[in-house]
Amino acid sequence: TRYLVPGLSREFHGSIGTGFRAPALAENFFTGGNPALLPERSRGWDAGIQQSFLDGVIVFDATYFHNDFTNLIDYDFSTFSLQNIGRARAHGVELTGTCILTQQSTLSANYTHTNSKDLQFGGKLARRPDHKAGITYSRHSLDERTNLQASLLVVGDRLDLPARYGGSPLDNYLLLNLSGSYQMGPGWELFGRIDNVTNEQYIEAFGFGTPGIAGYAGLNLVW
Protein backbone atom coordinates (compact mmCIF):
# COMPACT_ATOMS: atom_id res chain seq x y z
CA THR A 1 0.00 0.00 0.00
CA ARG A 2 1.27 3.48 -0.91
CA TYR A 3 -0.04 6.94 -0.06
CA LEU A 4 1.34 10.05 -1.78
CA VAL A 5 1.02 13.23 0.27
CA PRO A 6 -0.27 15.91 -2.14
CA GLY A 7 2.17 18.76 -2.72
CA LEU A 8 4.96 17.39 -0.51
CA SER A 9 6.72 14.85 -2.80
CA ARG A 10 6.38 12.47 0.14
CA GLU A 11 5.05 8.95 0.05
CA PHE A 12 4.21 6.55 2.86
CA HIS A 13 4.27 2.84 2.08
CA GLY A 14 3.80 -0.47 3.84
CA SER A 15 3.00 -4.11 3.29
CA ILE A 16 2.17 -7.28 5.16
CA GLY A 17 2.34 -10.86 4.01
CA THR A 18 3.07 -14.48 4.70
CA GLY A 19 5.56 -16.86 3.15
CA PHE A 20 5.93 -20.59 2.67
CA ARG A 21 9.04 -22.55 1.59
CA ALA A 22 9.05 -26.30 1.20
CA PRO A 23 12.41 -28.06 1.72
CA ALA A 24 14.45 -28.42 -1.46
CA LEU A 25 15.30 -31.89 -2.72
CA ALA A 26 18.92 -31.45 -1.60
CA GLU A 27 17.78 -30.43 1.89
CA ASN A 28 15.76 -33.63 2.17
CA PHE A 29 17.99 -36.29 0.66
CA PHE A 30 21.55 -35.06 -0.05
CA THR A 31 24.43 -35.16 2.44
CA GLY A 32 23.32 -33.48 5.65
CA GLY A 33 19.72 -33.52 4.53
CA ASN A 34 16.70 -34.53 6.56
CA PRO A 35 13.62 -36.23 5.00
CA ALA A 36 11.56 -35.21 8.05
CA LEU A 37 11.97 -31.44 7.52
CA LEU A 38 8.80 -29.40 7.83
CA PRO A 39 8.03 -26.48 5.48
CA GLU A 40 9.48 -23.14 6.56
CA ARG A 41 6.86 -20.45 7.17
CA SER A 42 7.17 -16.71 7.69
CA ARG A 43 5.01 -13.70 8.42
CA GLY A 44 6.31 -10.18 7.94
CA TRP A 45 5.45 -6.56 7.57
CA ASP A 46 7.21 -3.31 6.70
CA ALA A 47 6.48 0.40 6.85
CA GLY A 48 8.42 3.32 5.49
CA ILE A 49 8.57 6.77 3.98
CA GLN A 50 9.94 8.00 0.67
CA GLN A 51 10.87 11.63 0.10
CA SER A 52 11.84 13.34 -3.15
CA PHE A 53 13.88 16.54 -3.45
CA LEU A 54 14.57 18.92 -6.33
CA ASP A 55 11.74 17.55 -8.47
CA GLY A 56 12.93 13.96 -8.16
CA VAL A 57 16.66 14.55 -8.63
CA ILE A 58 17.23 13.06 -5.17
CA VAL A 59 15.02 10.32 -3.73
CA PHE A 60 15.46 8.95 -0.20
CA ASP A 61 13.62 6.02 1.36
CA ALA A 62 13.63 4.63 4.90
CA THR A 63 11.86 1.37 5.75
CA TYR A 64 11.44 -0.65 8.93
CA PHE A 65 10.87 -4.39 8.44
CA HIS A 66 9.92 -7.22 10.78
CA ASN A 67 9.80 -10.95 9.95
CA ASP A 68 8.83 -13.90 12.15
CA PHE A 69 9.75 -17.44 11.13
CA THR A 70 8.45 -20.82 12.25
CA ASN A 71 10.17 -24.10 11.41
CA LEU A 72 13.15 -22.19 10.02
CA ILE A 73 15.43 -24.62 8.17
CA ASP A 74 18.97 -24.46 9.57
CA TYR A 75 21.96 -26.74 10.07
CA ASP A 76 22.26 -28.54 13.41
CA PHE A 77 25.87 -29.32 14.30
CA SER A 78 24.85 -31.73 17.04
CA THR A 79 23.21 -34.06 14.50
CA PHE A 80 25.21 -32.91 11.44
CA SER A 81 22.00 -32.47 9.50
CA LEU A 82 19.40 -29.85 8.68
CA GLN A 83 16.72 -29.32 11.32
CA ASN A 84 13.76 -27.03 11.90
CA ILE A 85 14.16 -24.16 14.39
CA GLY A 86 10.83 -23.63 16.14
CA ARG A 87 10.81 -19.83 16.08
CA ALA A 88 13.12 -17.10 14.83
CA ARG A 89 12.89 -13.37 14.17
CA ALA A 90 14.62 -10.77 12.03
CA HIS A 91 13.91 -7.04 12.05
CA GLY A 92 15.74 -3.89 11.11
CA VAL A 93 15.97 -0.80 8.95
CA GLU A 94 16.72 -0.37 5.26
CA LEU A 95 17.83 2.98 3.83
CA THR A 96 18.09 3.69 0.10
CA GLY A 97 18.93 6.79 -1.88
CA THR A 98 19.22 7.75 -5.54
CA CYS A 99 20.71 10.90 -7.03
CA ILE A 100 20.59 11.89 -10.72
CA LEU A 101 24.04 13.47 -11.12
CA THR A 102 23.70 14.43 -14.77
CA GLN A 103 21.42 13.59 -17.68
CA GLN A 104 23.64 10.56 -18.30
CA SER A 105 24.70 9.39 -14.83
CA THR A 106 23.05 8.20 -11.64
CA LEU A 107 24.38 7.34 -8.19
CA SER A 108 22.46 5.06 -5.84
CA ALA A 109 23.22 3.67 -2.39
CA ASN A 110 21.63 1.34 0.15
CA TYR A 111 22.23 0.29 3.73
CA THR A 112 20.54 -2.44 5.79
CA HIS A 113 20.81 -3.01 9.53
CA THR A 114 19.39 -6.36 10.64
CA ASN A 115 18.83 -7.79 14.10
CA SER A 116 18.16 -11.52 14.06
CA LYS A 117 17.43 -13.92 16.90
CA ASP A 118 16.87 -17.61 17.39
CA LEU A 119 13.86 -17.56 19.71
CA GLN A 120 14.12 -21.28 20.47
CA PHE A 121 17.78 -21.55 21.49
CA GLY A 122 18.80 -17.88 21.88
CA GLY A 123 21.52 -15.90 20.15
CA LYS A 124 21.79 -14.53 16.63
CA LEU A 125 20.99 -16.45 13.49
CA ALA A 126 24.02 -17.57 11.51
CA ARG A 127 25.27 -15.89 8.29
CA ARG A 128 23.08 -12.81 8.64
CA PRO A 129 25.22 -9.66 8.89
CA ASP A 130 24.16 -6.84 11.19
CA HIS A 131 25.34 -4.35 8.57
CA LYS A 132 25.28 -4.49 4.78
CA ALA A 133 25.71 -1.62 2.33
CA GLY A 134 26.17 -0.97 -1.36
CA ILE A 135 26.74 1.87 -3.78
CA THR A 136 26.26 1.87 -7.56
CA TYR A 137 27.30 4.36 -10.24
CA SER A 138 25.61 4.09 -13.63
CA ARG A 139 26.32 6.02 -16.83
CA HIS A 140 24.93 5.80 -20.34
CA SER A 141 25.89 7.50 -23.59
CA LEU A 142 23.87 10.32 -25.12
CA ASP A 143 22.37 7.93 -27.65
CA GLU A 144 21.74 5.40 -24.82
CA ARG A 145 23.47 2.64 -26.79
CA THR A 146 26.30 2.28 -24.26
CA ASN A 147 25.76 1.62 -20.56
CA LEU A 148 28.44 1.29 -17.87
CA GLN A 149 28.01 0.40 -14.20
CA ALA A 150 30.28 0.09 -11.17
CA SER A 151 28.99 -1.33 -7.91
CA LEU A 152 30.57 -1.71 -4.48
CA LEU A 153 29.19 -4.16 -1.91
CA VAL A 154 30.21 -4.13 1.76
CA VAL A 155 29.12 -6.99 4.03
CA GLY A 156 29.76 -6.72 7.79
CA ASP A 157 30.77 -9.29 10.39
CA ARG A 158 28.44 -12.23 10.94
CA LEU A 159 28.45 -15.68 12.54
CA ASP A 160 29.24 -18.79 10.56
CA LEU A 161 27.77 -21.01 13.27
CA PRO A 162 24.76 -20.37 15.52
CA ALA A 163 25.60 -18.92 18.92
CA ARG A 164 24.79 -22.21 20.66
CA TYR A 165 27.72 -23.83 18.80
CA GLY A 166 30.23 -21.12 19.62
CA GLY A 167 29.24 -18.54 17.04
CA SER A 168 32.42 -18.63 14.91
CA PRO A 169 32.78 -15.14 13.37
CA LEU A 170 33.26 -14.41 9.68
CA ASP A 171 35.19 -11.26 8.72
CA ASN A 172 33.61 -8.45 6.75
CA TYR A 173 34.42 -8.09 3.06
CA LEU A 174 34.16 -5.67 0.16
CA LEU A 175 33.42 -6.52 -3.48
CA LEU A 176 33.83 -4.26 -6.52
CA ASN A 177 32.02 -5.29 -9.71
CA LEU A 178 32.04 -3.64 -13.14
CA SER A 179 29.65 -4.21 -16.03
CA GLY A 180 28.71 -2.69 -19.35
CA SER A 181 26.70 -3.19 -22.51
CA TYR A 182 26.61 -1.83 -26.07
CA GLN A 183 23.59 -1.87 -28.36
CA MET A 184 25.11 -2.95 -31.67
CA GLY A 185 21.90 -2.75 -33.64
CA PRO A 186 18.22 -3.70 -33.54
CA GLY A 187 17.97 -6.72 -31.27
CA TRP A 188 21.73 -7.13 -30.78
CA GLU A 189 23.51 -6.24 -27.54
CA LEU A 190 27.12 -6.89 -26.57
CA PHE A 191 27.66 -7.18 -22.82
CA GLY A 192 30.49 -7.84 -20.38
CA ARG A 193 31.28 -7.75 -16.71
CA ILE A 194 34.14 -8.20 -14.27
CA ASP A 195 33.28 -9.56 -10.82
CA ASN A 196 35.46 -9.04 -7.73
CA VAL A 197 37.79 -6.63 -9.51
CA THR A 198 40.17 -6.37 -6.54
CA ASN A 199 40.34 -10.18 -6.15
CA GLU A 200 39.05 -9.93 -2.58
CA GLN A 201 39.60 -13.07 -0.51
CA TYR A 202 36.47 -13.66 1.57
CA ILE A 203 34.42 -16.45 3.14
CA GLU A 204 30.67 -16.91 2.97
CA ALA A 205 30.77 -20.19 4.91
CA PHE A 206 33.68 -22.16 6.37
CA GLY A 207 34.71 -25.02 4.11
CA PHE A 208 33.28 -23.46 0.93
CA GLY A 209 35.29 -21.45 -1.58
CA THR A 210 34.33 -18.14 -3.16
CA PRO A 211 35.29 -16.88 -6.63
CA GLY A 212 38.16 -14.48 -7.13
CA ILE A 213 38.34 -12.01 -10.00
CA ALA A 214 36.36 -13.26 -12.98
CA GLY A 215 35.32 -11.85 -16.35
CA TYR A 216 32.34 -12.64 -18.58
CA ALA A 217 31.25 -11.44 -22.01
CA GLY A 218 28.54 -12.35 -24.46
CA LEU A 219 26.01 -11.33 -27.03
CA ASN A 220 22.28 -10.98 -26.47
CA LEU A 221 19.77 -11.36 -29.26
CA VAL A 222 16.28 -10.01 -28.60
CA TRP A 223 13.60 -11.12 -31.04
N, C-alpha and C positions, 0 to 999 in steps of 0.2 A: 504494500500500500504506500502511495506517495501523495503528499499534499504540498502544492506550491503556494507560498505566501504571496499574494498579489503585490506587485510593486517593490518587493524586497530582494528579488533574486535568491530567495531562500526556500529550501525544500526539506520537509521532514519525511522520513521514510521508515518503514518497519516491516517485518515479516515474522511469521510463525509457521512451523511445520514439523512433520515427523519423518523419520527415515527408517529404512529397513535394508539390511545387507545379509544375504545368505552366505554361509562359508563357501569359499572357492574350492574347486576340486583339489588343488594342492594343499589347502588347509585341512581337508578331510583325510586325504589318503597318502600324500607324499611324506618324506622324512620329517618327523616332528609334527605331523598332522594328527588330527583327532576326529574320528568318525562321529563322535557323540556331540560335537559342537552345536550349540544352539544359534539361531540367527541373531545378529547384532541389531539392536534397535536404538533409535535416538529421538530426542525431542528437543527442539531449539527455537530460539527467537532472537531477533536483533532489532535495534532502534538507533536511528542516527539523524544527522542533519547535514545537508549539503548547502554550501554558500558560494555564490559566484561573485566575482569582482571585475570591474572594468569591462562590463558587457561580455562576460564569459571568457576573458583572456586568462583569468586565474580561477580555478575551481578547487575548493577544499571540501573534504568530506570526513566526518568523524562518526564512527559506528561502534556501539557496544553490542557484543554478542554473548550468548549463553547457551550451552549445549549440555544436555544430560544423556548419559548412555546407560543402557542395561544390556547385560550379557556381552560386554565389550570383548572382542577376540584379541587375546594377547598371549605372549609366550610365557610359560611357567617353567622356571629353571629347576624346580624341585622334581618335576616329572619329565622334563626335557620334551615337552610337547605343548601345543597350543591349548589354551583353556579359556573359559568364559569368566570375565570379571563381573561380579554381580552388579555393581554400580560405579560409575565414574562421571566426572564433570570437567568441563573446560569452559572458561569464560575469559573475556578480555576486551581489548579496544583495538580497532583498526583505523588508521589514519591514511588518507590518500590525498594527493594533490596533483594538479596538472596546470602547466603554464605554457601558453602559446608564445614562444620567444620571438619568432618572426613568422611571415607567411609560409615559410618552408620548414620550420623546425619547432619541435615540441619537447618539453621536459616534463617527466612525470616521476612521482616518488610515492612510496608506500611504506608503512611501518605497522607491525602487528605485535602487540604484547598479549601473551596468553598465560593464564594461570590454569593448570590442570591438576586434578587430584583423583587418586584411586580411593573411592569412598568405602570400599570393602576392606582393603588392607592398609590404607593410609599412604601418604607420600605422593610425589608427583608421578605422572604417567611418563613412561620412557619415550625417548626420541621426539619430544615435543618441546622446541626451544621457547624460552620465555620471551626472547626478542628476535625478530626477523624483519629485515628491511631491504628495500630495493630501490634503484633509481634507473630510469631509462631515458636516453636521448634519441630522438628520431628526427630524420631530415629527409626531405624528398626534393627532387629537382623541380624547376619551374614547370616543365611539361609533365611532371608527375610520373615519368617513366622509370626513374631511378629512385630507390628508397634505401636508406642506410639506417642502421640501428645499433646502439651500444647499450648494454644493460649490465648493471652491477648488482649482485645479490650478496647480502651479508646475513649469515645465520649464526645466532648466538649459542652459548653453551647449553647443553642438554644432557640428559642421562641416557646411557646406552642400556642399562638394566633398571628395572623398577627399584624403588628405594628399599623394598623388603629384601632385595638380594645384594645390597651394598651400593646401589646407585652409581655405578662406574660412569665418570663424566666423559663427555666427548667435547673436544675443543671447538671453538668457533671457527668459521672459515669464510672466505670471500671469493666469489667467482665473477670473472669478467667474460662476457660473451659478446661477439660481434656478428652481425648478419646484414645481408643486403640483397636486393633484387633489381633486375633490369627488364623492362617490358620491351622485348625485341620486336614485336609486331602483334597483330591481332591474334590473340589466343596463345602466344608464346611468351614465356617468362623464364629468364635465367636467374637462378638464385644460388646463394652460398652463405655459409656461416662458419665461424670458428668458435668452438666452445672451450671454456677454461683457458683463455688466452695466456694467463700468467703461469699455467701449469701448476696450479695450487694443489698441494698434497693434503687431502682431507679424508675424514672417515664418517660415513653415514651410520654404519653399524660394524662393531668389531667382527673381524673374520671375513668381511666382504670388501672387495676392492672398489675403487671409484675411478672413472676415466680421467686421464690427464688431458693435455691439449689435444684437440681433435678438429679436423676440418671436413666439411661436407659441401658438395656442389651438385647441381642438377638442373634439369630443364622441365618446366611445367607446361603442359598443353591443356588449354581449356576449350572444350568444344562449344 
